[in-house]
Protein backbone atom coordinates (compact mmCIF):
# COMPACT_ATOMS: atom_id res chain seq x y z
CA UNK A 1 0.00 0.00 0.00
CA UNK A 2 1.59 3.22 -1.07
CA UNK A 3 2.13 6.34 1.01
CA UNK A 4 -1.04 8.39 1.18
CA UNK A 5 -3.36 5.56 0.18
CA UNK A 6 -6.63 5.04 2.08
CA UNK A 7 -5.01 2.57 4.44
CA UNK A 8 -2.26 4.90 5.73
CA UNK A 9 -2.21 6.62 9.08
CA UNK A 10 0.17 8.19 11.54
CA UNK A 11 -0.16 9.81 14.97
CA UNK A 12 -1.35 13.37 14.63
CA UNK A 13 2.04 14.97 15.01
CA UNK A 14 2.28 18.44 13.42
CA UNK A 15 6.07 18.24 13.27
CA UNK A 16 7.86 16.57 10.35
CA UNK A 17 8.64 12.94 10.99
CA UNK A 18 9.02 9.53 9.40
CA UNK A 19 6.52 8.29 6.79
CA UNK A 20 3.14 7.17 8.07
CA UNK A 21 2.90 3.54 9.18
CA UNK A 22 0.39 1.38 7.31
CA UNK A 23 -3.01 1.03 8.92
CA UNK A 24 -3.06 -2.58 10.16
CA UNK A 25 -6.86 -2.79 10.35
CA UNK A 26 -7.62 -2.23 6.65
CA UNK A 27 -6.97 -4.63 3.80
CA UNK A 28 -7.76 -3.68 0.23
CA UNK A 29 -7.49 -6.35 -2.40
CA UNK A 30 -7.12 -4.90 -5.90
CA UNK A 31 -7.45 -7.38 -8.75
CA UNK A 32 -6.60 -6.59 -12.35
CA UNK A 33 -8.95 -7.71 -15.09
CA UNK A 34 -6.67 -10.64 -15.92
CA UNK A 35 -6.55 -11.66 -12.26
CA UNK A 36 -10.32 -11.47 -11.97
CA UNK A 37 -10.70 -13.77 -14.98
CA UNK A 38 -8.11 -16.14 -13.52
CA UNK A 39 -9.85 -16.31 -10.16
CA UNK A 40 -13.24 -16.81 -11.77
CA UNK A 41 -11.96 -19.78 -13.76
CA UNK A 42 -9.88 -21.33 -10.99
CA UNK A 43 -12.56 -20.53 -8.44
CA UNK A 44 -15.16 -22.42 -10.45
CA UNK A 45 -12.85 -25.44 -10.74
CA UNK A 46 -10.62 -25.54 -7.66
CA UNK A 47 -12.42 -23.75 -4.86
CA UNK A 48 -15.60 -25.89 -4.59
CA UNK A 49 -13.65 -29.16 -4.69
CA UNK A 50 -11.01 -27.97 -2.24
CA UNK A 51 -13.48 -26.55 0.25
CA UNK A 52 -15.69 -29.66 0.10
CA UNK A 53 -12.76 -32.03 0.66
CA UNK A 54 -11.41 -29.81 3.46
CA UNK A 55 -14.76 -29.92 5.27
CA UNK A 56 -14.82 -33.71 4.95
CA UNK A 57 -11.36 -33.91 6.54
CA UNK A 58 -12.44 -31.45 9.22
CA UNK A 59 -15.27 -33.76 10.23
CA UNK A 60 -12.91 -36.76 10.12
CA UNK A 61 -10.88 -35.01 12.81
CA UNK A 62 -13.77 -35.30 15.24
CA UNK A 63 -13.42 -39.06 16.09
CA UNK A 64 -9.72 -38.65 16.94
CA UNK A 65 -10.43 -35.57 19.03
CA UNK A 66 -13.31 -37.27 20.84
CA UNK A 67 -11.37 -40.48 21.48
CA UNK A 68 -8.56 -38.71 23.33
CA UNK A 69 -10.84 -37.27 26.02
CA UNK A 70 -13.60 -39.92 26.05
CA UNK A 71 -14.22 -41.30 29.53
CA UNK A 72 -11.88 -38.86 31.29
CA UNK A 73 -13.14 -36.83 34.22
CA UNK A 74 -12.61 -33.08 34.62
CA UNK A 75 -9.98 -33.81 37.29
CA UNK A 76 -8.06 -36.06 34.88
CA UNK A 77 -8.20 -33.38 32.19
CA UNK A 78 -6.39 -31.00 34.55
CA UNK A 79 -3.22 -33.01 33.84
CA UNK A 80 -1.53 -33.61 30.46
CA UNK A 81 -2.78 -36.69 28.63
CA UNK A 82 -0.25 -39.48 28.14
CA UNK A 83 -0.14 -43.10 26.90
CA UNK A 84 -1.93 -44.51 23.88
CA UNK A 85 -4.43 -41.66 23.82
CA UNK A 86 -1.61 -39.19 23.34
CA UNK A 87 0.20 -41.27 20.70
CA UNK A 88 -2.72 -42.37 18.52
CA UNK A 89 -4.97 -39.31 18.73
CA UNK A 90 -2.20 -36.72 18.62
CA UNK A 91 -0.64 -38.20 15.48
CA UNK A 92 -4.04 -38.70 13.86
CA UNK A 93 -5.09 -35.07 14.42
CA UNK A 94 -1.66 -33.81 13.31
CA UNK A 95 -1.76 -35.78 10.04
CA UNK A 96 -5.36 -34.91 9.18
CA UNK A 97 -4.75 -31.23 9.99
CA UNK A 98 -1.86 -31.12 7.54
CA UNK A 99 -4.07 -32.78 4.94
CA UNK A 100 -6.82 -30.21 5.57
CA UNK A 101 -4.54 -27.25 4.89
CA UNK A 102 -3.00 -29.06 1.90
CA UNK A 103 -6.44 -29.47 0.37
CA UNK A 104 -7.12 -25.73 0.85
CA UNK A 105 -4.04 -24.98 -1.27
CA UNK A 106 -1.30 -24.62 1.35
CA UNK A 107 1.01 -27.00 -0.45
CA UNK A 108 4.17 -25.93 1.34
CA UNK A 109 5.02 -24.99 4.92
CA UNK A 110 8.57 -23.68 4.93
CA UNK A 111 10.19 -23.72 8.38
CA UNK A 112 13.23 -21.70 9.38
CA UNK A 113 14.99 -21.71 12.71
CA UNK A 114 14.74 -24.29 15.46
CA UNK A 115 11.76 -24.77 17.73
CA UNK A 116 12.81 -24.68 21.36
CA UNK A 117 11.89 -27.44 23.77
CA UNK A 118 9.18 -26.98 26.36
CA UNK A 119 11.86 -26.60 29.03
CA UNK A 120 13.67 -23.87 27.08
CA UNK A 121 10.50 -21.92 26.23
CA UNK A 122 7.19 -22.96 27.84
CA UNK A 123 5.35 -20.27 25.83
CA UNK A 124 5.26 -19.61 22.07
CA UNK A 125 4.07 -16.24 20.74
CA UNK A 126 3.07 -16.07 17.06
CA UNK A 127 2.62 -12.94 14.95
CA UNK A 128 1.43 -11.29 12.85
CA UNK A 129 -2.04 -12.74 13.34
CA UNK A 130 -3.68 -11.93 10.03
CA UNK A 131 -6.16 -14.65 9.11
CA UNK A 132 -8.26 -17.58 10.26
CA UNK A 133 -5.71 -19.74 8.39
CA UNK A 134 -3.07 -18.93 11.04
CA UNK A 135 -3.75 -22.14 13.04
CA UNK A 136 -1.54 -23.74 10.38
CA UNK A 137 1.33 -22.62 12.62
CA UNK A 138 0.22 -25.31 15.08
CA UNK A 139 1.60 -27.99 12.74
CA UNK A 140 5.33 -27.15 12.82
CA UNK A 141 4.88 -26.40 16.54
CA UNK A 142 3.60 -29.98 17.13
CA UNK A 143 0.10 -28.93 18.23
CA UNK A 144 0.84 -26.84 21.33
CA UNK A 145 -1.94 -25.88 23.73
CA UNK A 146 -3.89 -22.74 22.87
CA UNK A 147 -6.04 -20.08 24.55
CA UNK A 148 -9.57 -19.76 23.17
CA UNK A 149 -12.97 -18.30 23.97
CA UNK A 150 -15.13 -20.60 26.06
CA UNK A 151 -18.02 -19.92 23.65
CA UNK A 152 -16.15 -21.89 20.95
CA UNK A 153 -16.81 -25.11 22.88
CA UNK A 154 -20.35 -25.10 21.48
CA UNK A 155 -19.14 -24.93 17.84
CA UNK A 156 -19.41 -28.34 16.13
CA UNK A 157 -16.03 -30.07 15.60
CA UNK A 158 -14.14 -26.97 16.81
CA UNK A 159 -15.39 -27.60 20.34
CA UNK A 160 -14.18 -31.21 20.17
CA UNK A 161 -10.78 -30.07 18.93
CA UNK A 162 -10.47 -27.60 21.80
CA UNK A 163 -11.22 -30.36 24.31
CA UNK A 164 -8.66 -32.56 22.55
CA UNK A 165 -6.15 -29.73 22.80
CA UNK A 166 -6.91 -29.17 26.51
CA UNK A 167 -7.14 -25.51 25.56
CA UNK A 168 -7.18 -22.78 28.17
CA UNK A 169 -10.64 -21.26 27.94
CA UNK A 170 -11.59 -17.67 28.69
CA UNK A 171 -15.13 -16.35 28.96
CA UNK A 172 -15.87 -12.73 28.07
CA UNK A 173 -19.02 -12.84 30.21
CA UNK A 174 -17.38 -14.01 33.43
CA UNK A 175 -15.28 -11.34 35.18
CA UNK A 176 -13.42 -14.01 37.15
CA UNK A 177 -12.53 -15.97 34.03
CA UNK A 178 -9.49 -13.88 33.11
CA UNK A 179 -8.02 -14.35 36.58
CA UNK A 180 -8.43 -18.12 36.29
CA UNK A 181 -6.82 -18.08 32.84
CA UNK A 182 -3.83 -16.16 34.20
CA UNK A 183 -3.44 -18.70 37.00
CA UNK A 184 -3.73 -21.63 34.57
CA UNK A 185 -1.19 -20.16 32.15
CA UNK A 186 1.24 -19.61 35.03
CA UNK A 187 0.64 -23.16 36.33
CA UNK A 188 1.38 -24.78 32.98
CA UNK A 189 4.26 -22.48 32.07
CA UNK A 190 6.02 -23.19 35.36
CA UNK A 191 5.40 -26.96 35.37
CA UNK A 192 9.02 -27.74 34.48
CA UNK A 193 8.21 -29.27 31.09
CA UNK A 194 5.32 -31.41 32.34
CA UNK A 195 2.85 -29.60 30.10
CA UNK A 196 3.34 -29.03 26.35
CA UNK A 197 4.04 -25.49 25.20
CA UNK A 198 1.23 -22.92 25.15
CA UNK A 199 0.76 -20.92 21.93
CA UNK A 200 -0.49 -17.34 22.02
CA UNK A 201 -1.40 -14.86 19.30
CA UNK A 202 -0.61 -11.85 21.51
CA UNK A 203 -2.19 -9.30 19.16
CA UNK A 204 -5.57 -10.78 20.03
CA UNK A 205 -7.14 -10.01 16.65
CA UNK A 206 -6.34 -10.08 12.96
CA UNK A 207 -4.49 -7.36 11.05
CA UNK A 208 -3.25 -6.97 7.48
CA UNK A 209 0.41 -7.85 8.27
CA UNK A 210 1.54 -4.28 7.56
CA UNK A 211 2.27 -3.56 11.24
CA UNK A 212 2.17 -5.38 14.57
CA UNK A 213 -0.70 -4.55 16.87
CA UNK A 214 -0.06 -3.92 20.55
CA UNK A 215 0.69 -7.20 22.33
CA UNK A 216 -1.63 -8.17 25.16
CA UNK A 217 0.21 -9.19 28.34
CA UNK A 218 -1.44 -12.61 28.86
CA UNK A 219 1.41 -14.60 27.30
CA UNK A 220 3.97 -12.80 29.43
CA UNK A 221 2.33 -12.85 32.87
CA UNK A 222 4.17 -15.99 33.99
CA UNK A 223 7.50 -14.23 33.41
CA UNK A 224 9.03 -17.32 31.77
CA UNK A 225 11.11 -17.38 28.54
CA UNK A 226 9.09 -17.24 25.33
CA UNK A 227 9.95 -18.14 21.76
CA UNK A 228 8.71 -15.71 19.09
CA UNK A 229 7.27 -17.37 15.97
CA UNK A 230 6.88 -15.36 12.75
CA UNK A 231 4.16 -16.19 10.21
CA UNK A 232 4.52 -15.02 6.61
CA UNK A 233 2.44 -15.69 3.50
CA UNK A 234 4.91 -14.86 0.69
CA UNK A 235 2.39 -15.16 -2.13
CA UNK A 236 2.34 -12.69 -5.01
CA UNK A 237 -1.26 -11.73 -4.16
CA UNK A 238 -2.38 -11.46 -0.55
CA UNK A 239 -5.68 -13.34 -0.44
CA UNK A 240 -5.36 -14.53 3.16
CA UNK A 241 -5.60 -11.27 5.18
CA UNK A 242 -8.84 -10.97 7.13
CA UNK A 243 -8.77 -7.51 8.68
CA UNK A 244 -11.42 -5.35 10.35
CA UNK A 245 -12.04 -3.56 7.05
CA UNK A 246 -11.64 -5.78 4.02
CA UNK A 247 -12.89 -8.99 2.39
CA UNK A 248 -15.14 -11.19 4.50
CA UNK A 249 -14.71 -14.81 5.52
CA UNK A 250 -16.27 -16.36 2.43
CA UNK A 251 -14.34 -14.17 -0.01
CA UNK A 252 -11.02 -14.84 1.74
CA UNK A 253 -11.74 -18.58 1.76
CA UNK A 254 -12.83 -18.62 -1.89
CA UNK A 255 -9.91 -16.54 -3.20
CA UNK A 256 -7.32 -18.52 -1.23
CA UNK A 257 -8.77 -21.85 -2.33
CA UNK A 258 -8.66 -20.53 -5.90
CA UNK A 259 -4.90 -19.96 -5.75
CA UNK A 260 -2.96 -22.79 -7.46
CA UNK A 261 -0.53 -22.83 -4.54
CA UNK A 262 -0.29 -20.95 -1.25
CA UNK A 263 2.95 -20.90 0.73
CA UNK A 264 3.44 -20.33 4.45
CA UNK A 265 6.76 -19.41 6.04
CA UNK A 266 7.14 -20.16 9.75
CA UNK A 267 10.27 -18.81 11.40
CA UNK A 268 11.36 -19.62 14.94
CA UNK A 269 13.36 -16.79 16.47
CA UNK A 270 15.81 -17.30 19.34
CA UNK A 271 14.24 -17.75 22.77
CA UNK A 272 13.63 -14.44 24.53
CA UNK A 273 14.73 -14.52 28.17
CA UNK A 274 13.08 -11.78 30.24
CA UNK A 275 15.07 -9.48 32.48
CA UNK A 276 14.07 -9.20 36.17
CA UNK A 277 12.17 -5.99 35.32
CA UNK A 278 10.30 -7.70 32.46
CA UNK A 279 9.44 -10.68 34.67
CA UNK A 280 7.80 -8.29 37.13
CA UNK A 281 6.09 -6.16 34.45
CA UNK A 282 4.18 -8.20 31.80
CA UNK A 283 3.35 -5.06 29.80
CA UNK A 284 7.03 -4.10 29.50
CA UNK A 285 7.85 -7.70 28.59
CA UNK A 286 5.14 -7.74 25.89
CA UNK A 287 6.24 -4.42 24.42
CA UNK A 288 9.86 -5.51 24.17
CA UNK A 289 9.01 -8.84 22.51
CA UNK A 290 6.73 -6.96 20.10
CA UNK A 291 9.62 -4.72 19.07
CA UNK A 292 11.93 -7.70 18.53
CA UNK A 293 9.39 -9.43 16.30
CA UNK A 294 8.56 -6.25 14.39
CA UNK A 295 12.25 -5.68 13.69
CA UNK A 296 12.63 -9.25 12.41
CA UNK A 297 9.57 -8.79 10.17
CA UNK A 298 10.68 -5.34 8.97
CA UNK A 299 7.37 -3.71 9.91
CA UNK A 300 6.39 -1.11 12.57
CA UNK A 301 5.43 -2.03 16.12
CA UNK A 302 2.32 0.02 16.91
CA UNK A 303 0.06 0.87 19.84
CA UNK A 304 -3.02 -0.08 17.80
CA UNK A 305 -5.40 -2.48 19.52
CA UNK A 306 -9.05 -3.43 19.84
CA UNK A 307 -11.07 -1.94 22.69
CA UNK A 308 -14.50 -3.50 22.83
CA UNK A 309 -15.62 -3.99 19.25
CA UNK A 310 -13.61 -1.16 17.66
CA UNK A 311 -9.94 -0.69 16.86
CA UNK A 312 -8.21 2.27 18.47
CA UNK A 313 -5.01 4.16 17.74
CA UNK A 314 -2.89 6.21 20.10
CA UNK A 315 -2.81 10.00 19.76
CA UNK A 316 -0.65 11.55 22.44
CA UNK A 317 -2.03 10.30 25.77
CA UNK A 318 -5.38 9.28 24.26
CA UNK A 319 -6.67 6.19 22.58
CA UNK A 320 -8.99 7.18 19.74
CA UNK A 321 -11.41 4.97 17.80
CA UNK A 322 -10.24 4.37 14.24
CA UNK A 323 -13.55 5.61 12.91
CA UNK A 324 -16.01 7.89 14.74
CA UNK A 325 -18.78 5.77 16.22
CA UNK A 326 -20.95 8.85 15.84
CA UNK A 327 -21.09 8.15 12.13
CA UNK A 328 -22.96 4.92 12.70
CA UNK A 329 -25.46 6.73 14.89
CA UNK A 330 -25.78 9.45 12.26
CA UNK A 331 -26.54 6.95 9.52
CA UNK A 332 -29.33 5.41 11.60
CA UNK A 333 -30.89 8.78 12.39
CA UNK A 334 -30.62 10.18 8.84
CA UNK A 335 -32.23 7.01 7.51
CA UNK A 336 -35.14 7.71 9.87
CA UNK A 337 -35.35 11.28 8.56
CA UNK A 338 -34.37 12.84 11.89
CA UNK A 339 -32.65 16.20 12.05
CA UNK A 340 -29.97 16.06 14.74
CA UNK A 341 -29.90 19.73 15.61
CA UNK A 342 -32.95 20.36 17.77
CA UNK A 343 -32.69 17.79 20.53
CA UNK A 344 -30.13 19.40 22.86
CA UNK A 345 -32.74 21.87 24.12
CA UNK A 346 -34.09 19.09 26.35
CA UNK A 347 -30.84 18.56 28.23
CA UNK A 348 -30.17 20.54 31.40
CA UNK A 349 -26.60 21.83 31.77
CA UNK A 350 -24.76 20.19 34.64
CA UNK A 351 -27.67 17.95 35.60
CA UNK A 352 -27.96 14.29 34.82
CA UNK A 353 -31.32 13.09 33.51
CA UNK A 354 -31.53 9.35 32.96
CA UNK A 355 -33.94 8.14 30.29
CA UNK A 356 -35.09 4.71 29.20
CA UNK A 357 -35.26 3.43 25.64
CA UNK A 358 -38.96 4.29 25.53
CA UNK A 359 -38.31 7.88 26.66
CA UNK A 360 -35.47 8.08 24.16
CA UNK A 361 -37.84 7.11 21.34
CA UNK A 362 -40.44 9.67 22.44
CA UNK A 363 -37.90 12.47 22.79
CA UNK A 364 -36.48 11.85 19.32
CA UNK A 365 -39.90 11.09 17.83
CA UNK A 366 -38.81 7.68 16.58
CA UNK A 367 -41.40 4.98 16.00
CA UNK A 368 -39.59 2.18 14.18
CA UNK A 369 -38.39 -0.36 16.82
CA UNK A 370 -35.32 -1.31 14.79
CA UNK A 371 -34.25 2.32 14.42
CA UNK A 372 -34.83 2.96 18.12
CA UNK A 373 -32.76 -0.07 19.13
CA UNK A 374 -29.95 0.86 16.73
CA UNK A 375 -29.77 4.48 17.89
CA UNK A 376 -30.15 3.73 21.59
CA UNK A 377 -27.58 0.93 21.41
CA UNK A 378 -24.91 3.48 20.50
CA UNK A 379 -24.95 4.66 24.10
CA UNK A 380 -25.55 1.62 26.34
CA UNK A 381 -28.21 -0.73 27.64
CA UNK A 382 -30.54 0.22 30.47
CA UNK A 383 -30.79 3.95 31.27
CA UNK A 384 -28.89 6.69 29.41
CA UNK A 385 -28.02 10.20 30.52
CA UNK A 386 -29.85 12.53 28.15
CA UNK A 387 -26.85 14.85 28.14
CA UNK A 388 -24.96 12.11 26.29
CA UNK A 389 -27.69 12.04 23.66
CA UNK A 390 -27.72 15.82 23.35
CA UNK A 391 -23.97 16.09 22.81
CA UNK A 392 -23.81 13.24 20.31
CA UNK A 393 -26.62 14.73 18.23
CA UNK A 394 -25.09 18.19 18.42
CA UNK A 395 -21.83 16.81 17.05
CA UNK A 396 -23.72 15.16 14.20
CA UNK A 397 -25.68 18.30 13.39
CA UNK A 398 -22.87 19.93 11.42
CA UNK A 399 -24.33 23.38 11.95
CA UNK A 400 -22.09 24.30 14.89
CA UNK A 401 -18.53 25.45 14.84
CA UNK A 402 -16.03 23.50 16.90
CA UNK A 403 -15.92 26.37 19.40
CA UNK A 404 -19.71 26.20 19.83
CA UNK A 405 -19.65 22.43 20.14
CA UNK A 406 -16.93 22.39 22.82
CA UNK A 407 -18.74 25.15 24.72
CA UNK A 408 -21.95 23.10 24.64
CA UNK A 409 -20.03 20.02 25.85
CA UNK A 410 -18.60 22.01 28.74
CA UNK A 411 -21.97 23.49 29.68
CA UNK A 412 -23.63 20.07 29.67
CA UNK A 413 -21.07 18.28 31.85
CA UNK A 414 -19.38 20.97 33.98
CA UNK A 415 -20.38 21.06 37.64
CA UNK A 416 -20.92 23.85 40.14
CA UNK A 417 -18.12 24.40 42.64
CA UNK A 418 -18.79 24.29 46.35
CA UNK A 419 -17.17 27.73 46.55
CA UNK A 420 -17.01 30.32 43.82
CA UNK A 421 -19.28 31.24 40.91
CA UNK A 422 -17.38 29.35 38.18
CA UNK A 423 -18.19 25.85 36.98
CA UNK A 424 -15.53 23.20 36.41
CA UNK A 425 -15.27 20.08 34.27
CA UNK A 426 -14.22 17.16 36.43
CA UNK A 427 -12.77 13.83 35.32
CA UNK A 428 -16.10 12.02 34.88
CA UNK A 429 -17.56 14.70 32.62
CA UNK A 430 -14.28 15.08 30.72
CA UNK A 431 -13.96 11.35 30.05
CA UNK A 432 -17.63 11.18 29.01
CA UNK A 433 -17.11 13.96 26.45
CA UNK A 434 -14.02 12.32 24.98
CA UNK A 435 -15.72 8.92 24.92
CA UNK A 436 -18.75 10.30 23.09
CA UNK A 437 -16.87 12.46 20.60
CA UNK A 438 -13.64 10.52 20.02
CA UNK A 439 -14.46 7.01 21.19
CA UNK A 440 -11.68 7.19 23.80
CA UNK A 441 -11.85 4.61 26.61
CA UNK A 442 -12.58 6.22 29.99
CA UNK A 443 -9.29 5.25 31.71
CA UNK A 444 -7.14 6.98 29.07
CA UNK A 445 -9.28 10.14 29.21
CA UNK A 446 -9.21 10.17 33.01
CA UNK A 447 -5.40 9.98 33.01
CA UNK A 448 -5.21 12.85 30.51
CA UNK A 449 -7.58 14.95 32.66
CA UNK A 450 -5.31 14.48 35.68
CA UNK A 451 -2.34 15.59 33.60
CA UNK A 452 -4.15 18.71 32.36
CA UNK A 453 -5.16 19.60 35.91
CA UNK A 454 -1.60 19.41 37.23
CA UNK A 455 -0.89 22.90 35.93
CA UNK A 456 -3.69 24.33 38.10
CA UNK A 457 -4.61 24.05 41.74
CA UNK A 458 -8.08 22.53 41.24
CA UNK A 459 -9.26 19.07 40.25
CA UNK A 460 -11.35 20.43 37.38
CA UNK A 461 -10.96 22.36 34.12
CA UNK A 462 -12.47 25.75 33.43
CA UNK A 463 -14.11 26.53 30.10
CA UNK A 464 -10.99 28.39 29.02
CA UNK A 465 -8.73 25.45 29.89
CA UNK A 466 -11.01 22.94 28.18
CA UNK A 467 -11.19 24.98 24.98
CA UNK A 468 -7.44 25.61 25.02
CA UNK A 469 -7.06 21.83 25.08
CA UNK A 470 -9.67 21.03 22.43
CA UNK A 471 -9.12 24.01 20.10
CA UNK A 472 -5.56 25.26 20.45
CA UNK A 473 -3.41 22.38 21.65
CA UNK A 474 -0.94 21.52 18.83
CA UNK A 475 -1.80 17.81 19.04
CA UNK A 476 -5.32 17.47 20.46
CA UNK A 477 -6.66 20.58 18.74
CA UNK A 478 -5.72 19.03 15.40
CA UNK A 479 -7.39 15.80 16.47
CA UNK A 480 -10.68 17.53 17.38
CA UNK A 481 -10.73 19.67 14.23
CA UNK A 482 -10.25 16.69 11.89
CA UNK A 483 -11.93 13.81 13.70
CA UNK A 484 -15.20 15.68 14.33
CA UNK A 485 -15.67 16.79 10.74
CA UNK A 486 -19.23 15.67 9.91
CA UNK A 487 -19.46 12.65 7.56
CA UNK A 488 -21.52 14.52 4.96
CA UNK A 489 -20.65 17.23 2.49
CA UNK A 490 -23.75 19.26 3.18
CA UNK A 491 -26.58 19.01 5.63
CA UNK A 492 -29.00 16.32 4.67
CA UNK A 493 -26.64 14.76 2.13
CA UNK A 494 -25.11 11.59 3.48
CA UNK A 495 -21.77 10.23 2.55
CA UNK A 496 -20.68 6.73 3.43
CA UNK A 497 -17.78 6.93 5.86
CA UNK A 498 -14.65 4.92 5.27
CA UNK A 499 -11.20 4.61 6.68
CA UNK A 500 -9.87 7.44 4.51
CA UNK A 501 -12.48 10.11 5.19
CA UNK A 502 -11.00 13.47 6.22
CA UNK A 503 -12.64 13.36 9.64
CA UNK A 504 -10.65 10.27 10.55
CA UNK A 505 -7.23 10.01 12.18
CA UNK A 506 -6.27 7.37 9.62
CA UNK A 507 -6.47 9.98 6.89
CA UNK A 508 -3.75 12.05 8.52
CA UNK A 509 -0.09 11.52 7.84
CA UNK A 510 2.34 13.77 9.71
CA UNK A 511 -0.40 16.30 10.32
CA UNK A 512 -1.65 16.58 6.73
CA UNK A 513 -4.82 15.24 5.14
CA UNK A 514 -4.17 12.74 2.36
CA UNK A 515 -6.54 12.57 -0.59
CA UNK A 516 -8.02 9.10 -1.01
CA UNK A 517 -7.22 7.12 -4.12
CA UNK A 518 -9.84 6.88 -6.80
CA UNK A 519 -11.22 3.46 -7.72
CA UNK A 520 -9.16 1.75 -10.34
CA UNK A 521 -5.79 3.14 -9.18
Order of alpha helices (4+ residues) and beta strands (2+ residues): beta-beta-alpha-alpha-alpha-beta-beta-alpha-beta-alpha-beta-alpha-beta-beta-beta-alpha-beta-alpha-alpha-beta-beta-beta-beta-alpha-beta-alpha-alpha-beta-alpha-alpha-beta-beta-alpha-alpha-alpha-alpha-beta-beta
